[in-house]
Amino acid sequence: MMKSEIYKSFHTPVWIIHLVIPVVGAALFVWYDSFSAMKEMDKVYLYIQILSVVFPMLIGVVTAMASEVEQNAACCQLLLTCARPKWMPHISKLLLLMVFGICSSLIAVVGFGLGFQGLGYGTVLTETYVKMAVLLFISMIPLYFIHYMVSFLLGKGYSIGLGIVGSLLAALLLTGLGEGIWWGLPWGIAARFSSFFLMTRLVKERFLQYNGVIQSIIVLISFTFMMAILLIGMFRKWEGRKSED
């Protein structure tokens, strides 16, 4: 099933989005940082936080595109006529989107890091950029489940709209409004995680010592597990019906 999803992805812009957007984004920020008067660490913090804010919207778009491909294929005929349980092709499709997501995160963060180091900034090591990319992706896993179900059950418009709202919410949770509640919302965890982890590389503190980190890890694990069970349960008897966009 994964092999089939890979073949289908070659005929959609999904893989292009996961490749082009992070490359262009990283290149633009490296170019901007080449003449910006901001301090070195402020530039890294800004880039990671912007990625954390934009990521939910991109997840909403790519899951919407994935559902649209199946809708155009005789109204999800390939998913509905699968000889295996109906939820298995959905898990395969979602896993492939996650593989694309981790690759995109690595390209965006590590690519920026390498370019940033090329400008002469060496405070943050390449290893740290790799770990931040992985941490950023892990923080977004629950959103993949949410947007995937919304895309197939309600429609692509709802997924894209939710992605836009999620990005706005992620930005708000970075401010003082998010203090004390960010750890309970998947949209607010990614930026805080990345910022805290970056701070640990500079001040030699433990990542788990920061307020809300342990609670947010519990929320991520619990939320992902519940969303996975909900997805399997809902798509076991799914018949391809969805609301109009």
N, C-alpha and C positions, 0 to 999 in steps of 0.2 A: 504493500500500500504506500509506503514511503517512497519507493521507487517511482510509482505511478504519479504521486504528487510532485516529485522532482521534475518529471517529464512535462507535466501540465504547467508548472511554474515557468518553464522556458518560453511559453507562449503567452505570458502575462507580464505586465510591467512591475510585478511585485519584487522580483530579484533585482531589477534595475534601480528601483527606489531604495532598496537596502544597500546598494553599492554607491550610487551616484550622490545621494543626499549627504551621507556622512563624509564622503571625500570632499565635496564642495564646501560643506559646512566647516570642516577642519581647515581647509585651505584658506577660506575667508577669514577665519579667526586668527590664523597664523599671520596672514597678511596685515590684519588690523593691529595685532600685537607688535608687529615690527616697528610701528611708529607711535603706538599708544604710550601715554605718559604714566599709565597705571603701574603699580608695583607688581613684581613678578608673581607673587602668590595670589594677588587680587585678580590677575588675568586668568589664572588656572581656576580659581573659585568661580569666577563669572562664567567661564565656558562650561564647567560641569553643571552649574545650576541651570543654565539655559538648555543644555541637553536634557536635564531632568524635567524641565517644563515642556519641551517640545515632544518628547517621547510619547506621552499619552495620546496626543493628536495623531502621530504617525501610526501608532498601534490601531487606532480607530479607522484610519484610512486603509491600511493593508488588510485588516480583517474584513472590512467592507468589500474590498476588491476580491478577496478570496470567496466570499459568499456570492458575489455577483457572477463570478465565473461559473459556479455551480448552478445558479439560477438560469443562466443563459444556456446551460447544457441540458435542455429539455426539462427545465424546472427540477433540478437536482436528481435527475434520473439515475446517474451513476452512484449517488449516495444511497438512494432508496432501494435500488435493486442489487445491492451488494450481498453476496452469499453469506458473509459473516454478519455478526450483530451490527445493527445500524450505527452504534456509537463508535465502532472501531475506525472507520474511515475519517470520522471527525477528529478523533485523537491523532491520527496520522497527519492530517492537514494542520492541526494546531501545533504539533511537534515541529513540523517543517517551518512554520512561521516563527517558532521560537528559535530554531537553528539559525534562520536568517537574522533574527533579532540579536542574538549574541554576536554573530559575525559583524553586523552593522555597528553594534556598540563598540566592539574591539577596533574596528576601522576608524570610528569617530574619535575615540579617546586616545588610542595608541598613536593613530596618525597625527592627531594634534600634538601629542607629546613629543614625537620625533621631530616634527616641524618646529616646535617650540624650543627644543634643545638645539636645533640647527641655528636658532637666533642667538645662541650663547647662554641660554638659561638652563642651568643644570641642577637646581635645588631639588626638583622632583625627579626621581629615577624612573626609567622605563618600566621596571617591575611594578612600581606604584601605579602607573597608568593602566597597566594590564589588570591589576587587582580592582581598580576603580571601575573599569569597564565591566568586569564580571559582576561586581557588586551592584552597579547600575542596572544591569539586565535582571539579576535575581530579584531586585526590588520591584520590577515591572511584571513579573510572571502572573500575579493575580489579575492584572489588567488584561492580559491576553485572554484569559478565560471569560472575563466579563464581556469584553468586546466581541469575542467570537460568538457567544450565545446571543447577544443582542443583534448581531449582524444577521444570523440565520433565523432567529425567531421573530424579530421585529422588522428588520430591513437595514439596508446600508446607510440610509439617512440618519437613523437613530444612532448607529455606531459612530459615524463621523461627528454628529452633534455632541454625543457623549464625550468623544475625544477632545473636542474644543473646550467643553465645560471642564473636563479633567485637567487640561493644561492650565486653564485659568485658576482652577482650584489649587493646583500644584504651586503656582506662582504666589497665591495668597498665603498658602501654608508656610512659605519661606519667610514671611514677615512676622511681626509680633502677634498677628491673629492666629498663627499656627502653634504658638507656644502652649504646651500641655496637651494638645490634641493631635499633633501631626502623626504620632506613632500609631494612632488608631485608624488612619485612613491610608489606603495603598497609594494614593496620589501624592501624599506628602512625605513618604518614607525615602524615596530615591535620592532627592536632593540633600536631605539631612544625612543619610548614610554616607554619601560621597564626601560631603564636607567634613563630617566627623573623622572619616578614615584618612582624609588628607591631613587633618590636624594631627593625627597620631603619628604620621611620618615626620612631623616637624618638632613636636614637643615630647615625643617618646612616651605617650600615654597609651593606655589600653583602650581599644575600641569599645569594649563592653562597659566601660566606666561612665560613658556619657549618658545623661538622663534620657530615658525613653528608648534606648537601643534594644535592651532585652525585651521590653514590652512589644516593640515593633517586630522583632524576630518572631515572637510568639504569634502575633497577628498575621504575619506573612505566611507562616507555616499552616496555621489554622484556616486562614482564608483560602489558600491554595487548595488544601485538602477538601474543604467544603465545596469549592467551585468545581473541582474535578468530579466529586460524587454527584453534584447537581447536574453537570454536563452529561455524564453517563446516563443518569436517570431520565433526563428530559429527552435525550436523543434515542433512547431505546424504542420509544413508540412515536417518534417524530414522523410526520407524514408530509413534510415539505410545505406546509401552509405557513404563510407569514403575512403581516400587514403590508399594505401598499406604502411605498415611500412618500 
